[in-house]
Amino acid sequence: MSYVKDIMNKDVVYVEVPGNRNEIFKKFIEKKVSGFPVVKKGTKQIIGIVTRENLLKKGDEEQIALIMNKNVITITPDTPLSECIKIMREKGYRRIPVVIDKELIGIVTIGDIVHKLLIKSTSNLKVKDIMSPVGLICWDNTPLNIIGRIMMITGSHVVLSINRNEQINGILSLTDLMKYSEIKIEEKKTILKAGSEGQEWDWETTSFLLITKGKITLPEIPLHQVMSTPCITILENASISECAMKMKKYDVDQLIVINAKNEIQGIIFDMDLLKSL
């Protein structure tokens, strides 16, 4: 039997609270990962998880404590790997922190399972047996800020680009989206008025309260300027291990599935590969 300690990553990148949005924003862009464990400052005591989706959905929040997900599930080094995978499949988690006495000592990610385990898979399943439908497709001239909004509303992790010739010509992921995000400072002026009380006439005084707030925004540039192209593809009859190897080689979370005629049949995500276990 395999255990979490056999594949977990001990070099964990985490964030601390108290902390602010700018810290995690920079880390997401720098590390190119989809989430971080959150610990209490000065300790390794885990108190939450923060993901790209949390950050983009709560882009006007300043504090990590208000952005993160406090309902964090953890495992131990001696947890059977099968149980870890079951949690990932049932909950849709891409990472699970590994703890001893509530202290963070490691992490297991979907990448660890794909790159260390599924790359050696002997499953008889083919990519076409476990792939997902294509999902979200947008015109390649759609502004990036609109793309971001659509992805948040639909819960999509990727969007395929289609051109005027009705051909798929690129792909954009949430990781790509983060690279072009920026924190925009907005100022709101509130008028405060006060008058003298208890008199038939008064002098009215007016003052202004200036509220400054940062918000995560995306530029209004067209999709075709920022998408990845060409799309990385895999044949529908490819094996699970071939798919895992290709994901590792290109460092991607998904591949476009095509048939022998080069026609798109679907998309396979790293999470889909867990169905083979």
PyMOL commands that set and color helices and strands:
alter all, ss='L'
color gray80, all
select helices_A, chain A and resi 4-6+21-31+52-57+64-67+81-91+110-116+118-120+127-130+144-154+174-179+223-225+240-250+272-276
alter helices_A, ss='H'
color red, helices_A
select strands_A, chain A and resi 15-17+35-40+46-51+95-100+103-109+137-139+158-162+168-173+182-194+205-217+233-235+254-258+264-269
alter strands_A, ss='S'
color yellow, strands_A
deselect
rebuild
show_as cartoon
